[in-house]
């Protein structure tokens, strides 16, 4: 049995602070008001219980706290409850129980490029225990897919984002439910499962949930905004919240209208119970004018109707809350005291089984599954035709501009080398910035379910990016290196390629760190733009004589080290160039080379290695802000 008692949740609200220009009296009044309003009560004393085989619907107007309550019942609130107790079969609702609970958020957070079958199969491989083989897990995914009527779209892409056609909204919602059904949860929580769906599709989904609960093994709790009469009568119990987050009804769905009639809020017309309840939750009492006309002008009914219509919404809500305290709260407490949660079973077995193993599968299995899933999901994104065309076009254009540059044109050769370092300094940086902000909803959802370790996800994501991150720069260097007439030595070519690839990994690492730290694409790209500009200017090519007080900037630029290493591959300290007429000068005296030097190359390699590791660790640490599941 799932029960929650006197749940109270409050949040802090922003406080207005007076400035030095405020008059002292006004400032004191503002501070006093801020002190009174520093917290806001979202949920106020919510109590109820649901038994196996039952489906509870939580109703209420927008802003009443339905989603907050469901999130709290699922143990996923960012903070702790102010007060109250949530238990499942008599045990505290801790992390071990949460991993055996299905939680379906309002938004369908799914990978758009995976098929329905792939989505379910990969989740089964991650969430089901290691004692089951891959074939058994695939069979479980197949069974859930058929149970939810998804067989005919098994090999269709999920879609759901712009430019990716996929299954319908109702089918996507069933996929989301199916992901939670894979672990065969005895408790299933769903946030507005019918949101945005037509009435027929909504009825199918609620009907499927009704059948899941009807077998007596599952408890289903849903929030729903405005169900039709057909949907309402599928629910066993209803919890109604006022706009202020206070309970005004809890009980059997069929008993709701008789209850409100008994406390003076009867409807004289045949109405959808949910519509009446939502009106009451907003403080709108039933309008009796129509029934007054039907009853041929009965004066008593007319007077009563006028009195009802004239009721103040605040007074209506206060009366409903008072009636709840008198009629329901006392009875509910007595029922909770008289119920033995152990009589519903599952408590001991579930608790012990989940506590025995912290993760469903081992680290290496998590990494392998996540890597395979990531490669399949990003196969369309990575090998994007426009992206490939962009890189190849720049490479060919650059090769034509620097076509067969002779060794005597040292200015052009150093410019080409600097172009290498600049282009592959900003291109991977900007691409990497989008990675974690775009995957944040999926990462938060799956980590909250305890599907995998953050380390296995991070490394799988890092390794999965390598084919495209290193493939395009390799093609770029192959084209422009030989077209540009750089040093025609296979060893020099290979070393130049390795330096560029090393720089790409460092730039990508910085982009990942920016994205993970800010988790906002607009802010991260702005920061990346400023950083790229600074690194470009301080890279050692445009400004050879940087003032001493700001010279440290170039040592923060990976473009500087990439440029220096590429110069070291192309030139030796003993090389000379034509510096006018028949005279030759040492290349180390050429301004664009002299500003960076050709010594201590291994030190530069080590510094770039430290940047690579440091930026990755920074990104990894920043991802911990997404609050992993309580274990």
N, C-alpha and C positions, 0 to 999 in steps of 0.2 A: 504494500500500500504506500502511496506517495502522499505525504501530508506537509502542510506549511501552516505555521501558527504565528499570528501577530507580526507579520512581515512589515517592517518599516524601513523605507529607504529615503535618504535625504542627500541632496547635492549642494555644493557650495556655489553661490552665484557671485558675479563680479561686484566689487564694492567701488563706489564712486569716492574718489579721494579729492579733497579740496586743495587748490594750489595756493601759493603764497599770496596771490592777488585777491583771494576771497576775504571778505570781511570776517572777523573772528567769530561773530555770532552765527552767521550763515554757515561757516565752516564747521562749527560745533554741531549745528543741527544736522548737517549732511552726514557727519560722522556718526551721530546717534542713530539716524535712519539706516545707515549702512550696517551698523552693528545689529539692528533688529532683523535685517533682511539678508544676512550673510548666508543663510541656508534656506533651501526650498524643499518641502516634503513632496516627494513623487508618489510614494506608496504609504498608505496610512492604515496599519492594522489589518492586513489581509490574512484571512484564515480559510482553510478548506482542505479537503482530502479527496483523492481519487483512487478507486480500487481497480485491480486488474479486470479487464473486460469492459471498462467504462471509458467514455470520451467526454472530457470537460472542455467547454467552450468559454473563453474569457472575452466578454463584450465590454464596450465602452466607447465614448466619443474619442476623437483624435486628441492626443495629449493626456489621456487619462492614465497612462502608465502601463498599458497592456504589454507592450514589447519589453519594457523595463522589468515587469514582473516575470514574464516568461524567461528573460535572460537571467534574472536572479534565480529562478527556480532551476535553471540549467547550470548554475554555478559559473556564469560567464560575465558577470558584472565587473567593470574595471576596479571598483572599490568594494568594500565590505558593506553588508547590510547594517543599518543603524541598530536594529534589534529584530528579534524574531528567530524562528527555528525552522529548518527545512530538513526533513528526514525521508528516507526511503526504506520501507520495511523495518523501521525502527532504528536504522543506522544513519549517522550524519551524512549529508550529501557531500562527500569529499571527492578528491580527484579519482580515486579508484572506481567509485560508482559512476562518475561522470563519463569515464571512458566506455561504459556499457550503456550509455544513454544516447539516444538519437536526437539530434538538434538540427532542425531545418530552419534556416534564417529566411527572412522575407524575400531577399534578393537571391536569385539563382546564381551562385558563384561557381562557375564551371569553366573548364578549358574549351574554348569554342572550336578548335581544330581537331579535337578528338571525337571519335564516333561514340555513340551511346554505349556500345558494347565495350569499347576501350576504356571509357570513363569508369564504368562499373568494375571492369576486370582489374584495372590498376588500383582502385580503391580497395577491392577485395584482397589483393596481394599485400597491401600495406596494413590493413586493419584486422584481418583475420589472423588467428594465432598460428604460430609456426608449426604446431603439430599437424595442421592441415597441409597437404601437398598442393602444388600449383594447380593440378587438375581438379582437386576438390574445391579450391577457391574459385576457379573458373566456372565450375558447375554451380556453385552458390550464386555467383553473379548472373549466370544464365537463368537460374530459377527465379531470382528477384525480378529480372527483366520481364520474364513471362508473367509473373504474378501481377505486375503493374501494367500489363498490356503494351509493352514496348518492343515486342518481338519484331514487328514489321518495320521499325525504324532503327533496328540494331546497328546497321552499318551506315547510318546517316550521321553527318556531323552535327554536333550539339548546336553550334552557332550561337546567336544571341548578341553579337557585336556587329557594328556597322561593317558592311562589306563581306560578311560571312553568312551565307544562307545555311540554315539548319532546320531543326525540328521546330514544331509549334511551341507556343508559350506553355500550354498545358502539358505537353510532353517533356519540356525542360523541367517543369515543376515536379513531374513524376520521377525524372532522373534524380533530382535533388533528394526526394523522399527515398528513392531506391538506394542511394549512397548510405543513408542511415539505416536502412533495413538490412543491409549486408551483415551487420553484427548481431542481427536478431535481437534488437533491444527490447527489454521488457517495459521500458519507459520511452515514449516518443513525444518530443516537444516540437511544435510547428508554429512559426510566426506568420500569420495571415497567408495560409496556403492557397487561398482562392483569389488573392489580390491580382487585379488586372486580367482576370479570365472571364469568359462569357459564362452565362448561367449553366449551360449544359456541361461545359468542361469542369466548372466548379463543383457541380453535383457529382460528376464522376470521381473527382479527387476525394471529396468528403465521403462518398460512398465507399471508396477503397479504404480510407482510414477507418470507417465504421466496421468494415469486414475484418480489418486487422485487429481491432479491439474486441470484436465479437467472439474470437476464439478463446477468450478468457485468460490469455497469457500476457497480453500487452495492455498498458495504460497509455492513453493518448490525451495530450493536452494541446489545445490550439487557441490562438488568438484569431479573432475574426471581426472585421469592422462592421459590416452591415449584411448579414446573411439573409437570403430569401427564406420564405416560410418553409419551403421544401428542405432547405439545409438545416434550418433551426430544429426541425423535428427529428433529425438524425442524431442530435446530441443527447447524451444521458443527463449531464449536469451543466449548469450555467453559472458563471460568476460574473456579476455586473459591477463595473466600477463607475463612479461619478467622474466628472471632469477634473476633480481635485484629487483623484486617486484613492477615494474612500469606497469601501464595499457597500453596496445597497441591496444586493441580493446574492444568495448562494443557495443552491438546491437543485431539485430535479427540474429539467427544462419544462416538463409538462405542468409543473406546479407554479410556474412564474406568474401567469395571468391571475389565477385564483388568489395568490398571495397579495399581489398589488391591489386587487379588488378588495381584499379584506382590510387593507390599511387606507382605503379611501381613494384609490386611483384606478377605478374601473373604467374600461372603455366600453361604450355602448354600441360600438360598431365592430364588425368582424375585421380584425387587423392582424397583420403579421406581428407575432409577439416580439420579435427583435426590434421592429420599428417603435413599438410602444416603449420598450425598455430603454432604447437609446434616447427617446424624447425625455423620459424621466431622468436619465443620467445627466441630461443637459438642463434639468430644472423645468421642463415643459410638461405640464399636467395634461391629461387627455381632454380633448375638446368635446364637450357634450352638446354643442349646438345642433349637430345633425340629428342626434338621437332625440333632442327636444322637438324637432320638426316631425320626426317619425312618430312620436308619442302624442301628436295632435295638440301641441301647445299645453301640455301639462305644466301648470304654474310652478309646482314644486321642483320639477326637473329643470325648468327654465332658470329658477333662482339658483339651484345648485350648480347649473352649468355656468351661469354668470360668475358665481363665486369661484368656480374652478379656474375659469379663464383669467380671472383677475389675480390669481396667486402669483406672488413674486417668485422668480426662479430660485433665488437663494433660499427662500422659505420652503419651497418644495424639496430642495435637496436636503435641507436640515431635517425636515420631517421624515424623509426617506431614510436618512442615516439613523435618526432616532428610532424609527420602526425596526430597522435592521438590528440595532443594539438590543431592543426589547424582545424581538420575536425570533431572530436567527442566531445571533452571536451566542446567547446563553445555551440554546439547544445544540449548537455546533460544538461548543466546548464540552458539553456533556457527552456527545457522541464520540469525540476524540478520546476522552478519558475512558470510555467503555470499549474501545476497539483495541484488539491485540494484533499488532502488525505481523507478528510471526505466523498468524493463522493463514496469511496469504502466501507463505512460502517464499522461496528464492533468496531470502536474505543472506543466510549463512553461506550458501554455495557461491553466490555471485561475489560476495565480499572476499572470500578466501581465494577464489579462482583468480580474480583480478589482481589482488595484492601479490600473488605469487610471482608474477612476471610484470616488470615495469613497462616493457614494450612488447608489442605483439610479435615483432620479428627483430632479428639482429641488425647491427649497424650496417654491415656489408650488404645485406639483403635490401635494407631501406635505400642505400645508395644506388644499388643496381636498378631497382624498380623506378626510383625517381629519375635516374639518368635516362632510362629507356623511355619513360613518359615524357620527359623534357625534350628529347630529340624528336619524338613523334609530334609533339605539340608545336615545336618551333621550326619544323621542316618547311612550313610555308613562309613563316616570318623571316627565317635566316636566309633562305635561298630566294629572296624576293627579286624579281626580275629588274625592278627599278633600281634597287640597291646595287645589284651586280653591274647594271648599265652605267650607273653613276661612277663607280670605281674604275671600270674599264675605260670609260670615256675620258676621265681625268688622266689615266695612265697613258693612253694613246696621244691625247693632246699635249701632255707634258713631254712625251717622247719626241713629238714633232717639233715642239718649241726648242728643245735641247738636242736636236738631231745631230748625232755624231760630233759632239763638242770636242774639238781638238785639245790635247793636253796643254797647249800654250794659252788657251783661254781659261785661266784659273779662276777668274771672277765668275764665269758662267758655271764652271764645275762646282764651285763652292755654293753657288745659288741653288743648283739642282740638289745638292746634298742637304742644304737647309730646307728645301721644299719637302724632301723625304721626311725629315724630322717634324716639320710643322703639320703636314697633312695627316700623318699617322700619329700625331699628338692630339688632334682635336676630333677626328672622325670616330675612333672607338670611344672616346670620352663622352661624346654626345649620345651615341647609341646606348652606352651602358647606363646613363643617367635614368633612362626610362624603366630599367629592369625591375627594381624592387617596388617603386610606386605602383606599377601596373600589376604586380603580383601580390601586392599587400593584402587584398581581400582574401585571396586563396590561401596565402600563407597563414593569415590570422585564423581562418576557418579550420584549416587542417591541423594546425598546431593546437588549437583549442580542443580538438577531438583526440589529441594525443597520438596522432598517426605516425610521427617520425621525430627524430632528433633534429635540432636546428643545424647541427654540424653536417649531418648526412645530406640535408637539403642544400646547404650552402656549397658543399663540395660538388654535388651532382650538378648544380646550376653552373658552377665554375667550369667543370670539365665539359659539360654539354655545350657551352658557348665556344669552345676552342675550334671546332671544325670551320665555322664560318668566320670567327674572329681572326684566325690565322690563314684561312684559305684565300680570302680576298687580298690581304696585303702581300701574300706570296705571289699571286698573279700580277699584282701591281708592280712589284719589284722586278719580276721576270721581264715584263714588257719595257718599263722605262729605263731599267739599268742598261740593257743592251742597246736600246734605241738612243739613249743619251750619250753613249760612247764613254762610259766610265771605265775604270781600269779593267782591261780584258783578261782577267785572271780568275779561273774558277774558284780558287780559294778566297779571293777578295769578294767575289760575288756571294759566296756562301756566308762569309762573315758579315757582309752588308745586310743580307737577308735576316740573319740571326739577330743583328742589332735592331732592325726595324721591328721584328716580331717581339723582341724583348720590350721595346718601347710601347708597342701596341698593348701588351699585357699590363704594363704600368699605367698607361692612360686609361685602360678599361677599369683597372682597380680603383683609380681615383673617381671615375664616374660612378662606380658601384657605391663607393663611400659617400659621395654627394647624395645619391638617390636614397640610400639607407638612412642617412642622417636627417634629411629634410622630409622625405616621403611625400614630396609635392613636386610634380614635374616642372611647373612654372618656376618655382623658386630654385630648383636644382639646375635647370638650364640657364637661368640668369647667373648663378654662381659659376657655372661651367664657362659661360661666355667671358666673365671677368677674369677668371683664372687663365683661360686660353690666351686672352689678350696680354696679360702680364707675362706669361711664359714666352709668348711670341716676341715681345719687345726685349725681354731679358735673356733671350736664347743665345746671344753672342754674335749675331749676324748684323742686325740693324744698328745696334749701339755697341761700338767696340770699347769706348771709354766711359764706363758707368761710374758715377761719383762714388767715393769710398763709403759714404754713409748709407748707400742703398745697394751696394754691390752684392750683398747677401741674397738678393732676390734671385739672381741667376742660379744659385746653388740649390734653390727649391724647385727649379724647372727641370723636369725630366727631358724636355726638348733640348735643353742645353747639353745634357749628358749624351743624348742620342746623336746630336749634331757633332759633338766632339769625338765620339766613338767612330762615327762614319768617316770623319776626316782622318782619323788614325788608320782606318782600313785603306783609304785611298792614297794617303801620302805618308812618306817617311821624313824624319827630321833632316835627313841628308839630301832630300830631293830639292831641285831648283826649278825656277820658272823664269820665263822671259819677262824682264821688267823694263824693257825699253831698248830699242835698237838691237845690238848683238849681245847686250849685257844680260846676265842671269843673276837672280837673287835667291837666297834660301826661302823655301816655302814657309818656314816658320816665321819669316818676317812679313808675309802677306797679312794685311790688317784683319781680314775675316778669319784667318787661322791663328794669328798671334794673340787675338783676344781670348781664345779658349785654350791654346796650347796643344801639344801632341804627346804629353807625358802623363804618367800615372793612370794609364788606361784601366788597369785592373781595379784601381780604387774607384773609378767611375762605375765600373760594372757592379762592384759591391754596393755602392750607394743606390744604384737603380734597383738592385735586389732587395735592399732594405725598404725602399719605397714600395716595391711590389708587395712585400709581406706586410708592411705597416698599413697600407691602404686597405688590404684585404681584411686584416684584423680589425681595423676601424669599422669597416662595413659590417663584419660579423657581429661586433659588439653592439652596433647601432640597432641591429635586427632584434636584439633582446628586448627592446622597448615594446615589441608587439605582444608582450605578456604571454609566455608559454603557459600551458595548462598546469594547474596546481597538482602536484603529484604527492 
